[in-house]
Amino acid sequence: MVYFPSCIVRTMGSSPGDPDPRLRIYEPVEFIHSFLLDALEFTKIPETIAVHVTCSSIKLGLREKFLAVAGACAETVVVPDRVGCCGVAGDRCTARKSRAPG
């Protein structure tokens, strides 16, 4: 399991596919959706939560999985209309301190 979706995109190349046929690399939301969502009992909180799916997660095709996992956790899930790219450039802020905000 890899935390940063942008690292998964880089590891897997420009299109999803395993770098080694013996490996299957999962982003955490993908892992939860694939293995835990139906195996565990979730109790929805009576709250509204907002979800920002990063550009890298969208590129990996995880948007609907994010919403499904969030929907299992909260009564109402919203994706703000005006939230687009966060401008972090994937892992650039973690890989290159000179590009980190602030």
N, C-alpha and C positions, 0 to 999 in steps of 0.2 A: 504494500500500500504506500502510495506517495502522496504527500500533503499538497504540494503545489501543482495544480493542473498544468501550468506552463511547463514544468519539468517533465510531466508525462508526455506532453506534446513533443517536446524536444527529444525525449528518450525514444519515443515511438516513431519519430520522423514527422513529415508534414501531414500524413494521414494515419489514423489509428490502425495499429497492427503491431503485433508483438515483435520485439527485437530478437528474441530467442524463442523458438517454439515450445520450450519447456516452461516458459514464464508467462504469467498473466498479471499485468500491472493494473492496479485499481486505484482510482481516486477515492477518497473516503465516502463521498455521497454515493458513488457508483457501488461501492462495496456494501454500504448499508442497504441500498435499494435492492441489490442482487441477492444478498444473503440474510439480512436481518429483518427487513420490513415485514415479511410474512412469517418469520420465525419467532418474533418477539411480540409481546402485547404492548401497544402504545396507548397512553392515555392523553387525549388532546387537552391542552390547557385552554381555558375560555378566554383567549387573547387573540389579538390580531398581530401577526408578525410580518415583517417586510423581508423579502429575499432579493439579494443582488447576485445574480449569476455572472461570474467573470467571463471576459471574452474567451479565455482559454477553455473554460468549462463549456461554453457554447460551442466552441470549435470541436470539442470532444463529444458533442451531442448529449450533454448532461442536463440541459435546462428542465426537461420534463421530469427527470429523476429528482432534481433539487426540489421541484414543486411537490412531487409525490411524498418525499421524505418530510418536507415542511408541513404538508397537509396531514400527515399522520401525527404531528406534534402539536398543532394549533388549530383552533376552530376556523380561523380566517387567515388566508395567506394572500399577501398583495405583492405585486412587482411594481414598484413606482414607475410611472410613465416617463419621467424625466431622468431616470438613472440610465446612463449609457456606459461608455467606457470610463473606468476609474482613473485612467492615465498613469497607472503604475507600470505598465509595460511588462506584464507577466512577472517573471522572476528578476527583472533587471534591477529592482531596488534591493533585492537580497543578494544578488550576485555582484553588484557593483555599487559600493557605498557612495561613490561620487554622484550617483543618480538618485539616491534616496531623498525623498522629500524632507524639507526642514533642515 
